[in-house]
Amino acid sequence: MKDLELSEKDTPVSNLNIDAYHVPVLGHELIAGLAVRPGGHYLDATVGGGGHSSLILAAAPDVTIIAIDRDEQAIRFVQTRFANESVQFWHGNFADYKSQNAKFDGIIADLGVSSAQFDTPERGFSFRHPAKLDMRMNQQQSLTAEEIINHWEEVKLADIIYKYGEERLSRRIARRIVAQRPFQTTTELALAIASSFPPKQRNGRIHPATRTFQALRIAVNSELACLETFLHQAPQWLKPGGRIGIITFHSLEDRPVKHQLRATPSLQVLTKKPICPQPEEVARNPRARSAKLRLAERLSS
């Protein structure tokens, strides 16, 4: 897609709180791992609220950034936030981005859903509030969670819940969904999923619907397929000595990142084990608790 141009009706709400929009996780560790250099050129493949990009800009003088996000709201937000900075914006999926030459000193990707997406009820990512079954990161696409839940056949529905949610009760959940559909809201769906569990398992630390909602979100946004494409392309965009840092939030993301970084001949892996948040960061931002950072550097030849 082309760079997103703002119209008057698209102007971001001026009172949006930058700090609340999305708290960057593992920020100190990511910036240290990137070894940001003066005059460097960087790619933020999932800019979100711009937290990591802001840290890159502050780490060295004369830094430039290309900021990508498939979420139009995020692009509008960072266009305002970085209006006076050396940042270019590209609205689209990082899997569709094309870079003709190896030109970046560093590339970062913070995978998953941003706090802003989770905390905006109408986006449908969370079941804490009743909302339409949406879950689209790019709201220009046609496929929604509602289409999957209310129209996909039971076997296909069970398969994605098992594959993308690693949910052992996937077939029972799919059977219950098909029996009770159509569903209109996230909370209705969450209640149906919870009722698929034995009573003793409905009040655990993790809500019974969590893994199914993760699976739906991954399916709606083709997250793993897009990640695979990005992991094959991104190393080619790095200058020799350039570094890539990727933050994941669950094993379905972390496994392909770990294996592809190791399997890419042009890269040297810098993190034998993933870097995880310190207890102090988790205390400040509980959503950081499952984050993992992996780093690699492009070889000179």
N, C-alpha and C positions, 0 to 999 in steps of 0.2 A: 504494500500500500504506500501511497505517497505521504509526505509530511502532512500532518493534520493542521488545517487552517481554522482559526477561530472566527466565528461570527458573533454578533452581539448577543444572540440568544444563548450561545454556548459559553459565555464568559463565566469562569468559575465563581462560586460564591466567595465573596471577599473575606468573610469571617471564618473560613475554614482554618482550624488550628493545625499548623504544620507538625508540631510534635505529636498530636493525637492522630494524624492521618495514617501514619504507619511508622512504628518504632523500628529502626534498623537493628537486626540481630547480628551479633558477632562483628560489630563495626570495627572495633580496635584491631581484632585479629585479622579481619579481611584487609584493612588498609596496610597493616604491617606485612602481610603476606604478598600483597601486590607490589610492595616497594615502589610506591608512586614517585615518579621522577619529574623534575621541573620541565615544563614544556611538553609533557607527555600527552598522548592521545588515547582516550579510554572509551570503552563501550559498556554501558549499563543496559543489559539485555532485558531487564525486568524493573524498570525504574520506580514503579509504584508512586509513593509520595516523595521520592527523591532523597531519602535518608542516606543511602550509601553514596550516591552521587555528590551530595553535599560534603561528605567526609573526604572524598577524593579531591574535590575542588580546594578544600582547606589544607590538604596534606602537602601541596607543593605549588609554587607559582606557575602561572601561564599554562595551566592544564586545560585541555579541551575534552568535551564529552559528547558522544552520541547517545541519546537516551531513547530506549524502545519500550513500548508497552502496548499490549493488545486492548487494554481498557481505556476507552476514550476519556472517561472521567479522570483517570490518572494523568493522561497526557495534558489535559486542560489544566490540571492542578500544577504540574511541574512547569508548564509554560509560564504560569504566573510566578511561581516560586523562583525560577531561574531566569527571569526576564532580563536581568542585567549581567548574566554570566555567559561564559563561552560554552553554551550547550545547544546542540541541535536536537530536534525531536523527530521521531519516526513512529507513527501509529500503525501497529501491526504485530503479528506473531513473530517471535525471534527466529522461528524455523523458516520464515519466508524472507528474512533479511538477506541481502546480497552485498558482499564487500569484494570489490574487484581485485584488491591487492592486500598483501599482509601489511597492515598499517597501524595496528593498535599495540600500544605498550601494555595494555591490560584489558581484560574482559571479565565482567562479573555477571552472575545470574543468581537471584534470590528467588527460589522456586516456591510454588504454592500460592496461597491466597493471602492478600494483604489484610491488615487490620481494618482498613476502610471498607473493603469488600465484605468482610465478616460482619462488621458493625452497621452496615446499611441494610436494614431489614428487607427492603424491596428487592434487593439483589438475589435473595433466596438461598444464600450459602449456609445460613444458620437456621436451626429450628427453635431458637430462643423466642422468636416472635413470629406470629402468623404472616406469611408472605406467599406470593405466587411461586410456583416451582420453576425458577429461572436458572440460576447458576451459571450464566454465560459470563465469561470474562470479557469477551468482545460482544457487545450487545447488538452488533450488526449481523451476527450469524443467525441462522434460522433454528438450529437444534437447541432445544431447552430440556431441562429435567422433566418438565411436564409431558413432553412428547415421549420420552423414554418410559416414564412411570405409567402413563395411561394407554400407551399404544404398542410398546414392544411386547413380543411374545414371552411367555413365562421362562422358557429355557434360556433365551438370550439375556433376560433380565437377571436370572440367577447367576449366569456366567460372569457378567460384569461385576456383580456384587461380590462374588468369590474372588475374581481375578484382581480387581482394583481396590477392594475393601478388605481382602483377606478375611472374609467373614465366613466362619464355619457353618453358620445357620442360613446360608444364602438361599438354598432351595426352599426352606420353610418360609423365609421372608418373601421371596418372590411369589410363592403360592398365596400368601396372605394378601399381598399387594394386588394380585390379579383378581382375587375373590372380592376385594372391597373397592376396587377402583370404579369410577374415576375419582382422583384426588384433586383438590383445588389449592391446598396450602401446605406449607412445610410442616406446620404443627400437626395437621391431620395425618400426614405421612409418617411423621415421627412416632405418633401414638400407635399406628398400625404396626410399625416395625417393632416397637417395644412389646406389643402384645404377642409377638411371635416367640418371645423368649420365655423360658420358665419363670414363674414369679420370683424365685430367689435370685435370679440374674438381672432383674430389672432396675435395681437400685445400687449398682456398683459405682466405682469411681468414674468410669467412662459410660456415658449414656448409650443405651443399646443401639440407637440410630446413627452413632458417630461414624462407624465404618461404612455403612450403606451410603450415607451422605457423601463421604469421601469418594466412594466408588462412582456415584452419580456425577460428581463434579469432574472427576478425571475423564469420564466417558463423554460428558457434554463438551469439554474443551480439548479433547484428544491430547491430554497433557503428556502422556508417556511417549506417544509417537512423535510429537513435536520436540520433546527433549532429545530423543534419539537422533533426529535430524540435526538439531543444534549441536550436539556433541560431536557429530562427524564434521560439521562445517567450521565451527568456531576456531579450532587450532590453526586452520589455514589463514585466519584473519590476523594472527599475532605476528609481530615482528620477532626476529631472533632475540631471545632474552625476555620477550614479553610473557606475562603471566596471566593465567586464568584462575578465577576463584568461583566456586559454585556452592551455594548453601541449599541444603535439602532439609526436609522435615519428616520424611518417613522412608521406610526401607525400599519402597517401590521406586523412589527417586534416587536414593543413595546408591543402590546396587548398580544401576547402569552408569552413573557418574563414576563410581570407583573403577568399574571394569573398563569403560571406554578410555578414561584418562590413562590407565595402565597399558591399554592395547594400542594407543596411538604412537607410532614410531617417532614422530617429531616432538613428543613431549617427554619431559622428565617430571615424574611425580614428586612433589615436595612434602607431601603429608602421608607418611606411612599409615598412620591412623587418622581418622577425621578429628578436626578441632571442634570441641563442644563448648557451650557457654559455661562460664564460671558461675558458682552458686549466687554470687552477688547480682549477676545479670538476670538470672532466672527469678530471683526475688523481686527485682524491679519490673520485669516483663515476663510473666509466666508462659506466654506463648513462645518464648525462646527455648523452652526446656528440651524440645526434641530436635533442635537445629544441629546440623553437622556441616562443617566447612571442609572442602577439599581443594587443594591448590596444585597447579602444575606450571611448568615453565617450558617455553618453546626452545628447543636446542638450536645451536648456531648453524648446524648443517644437517 
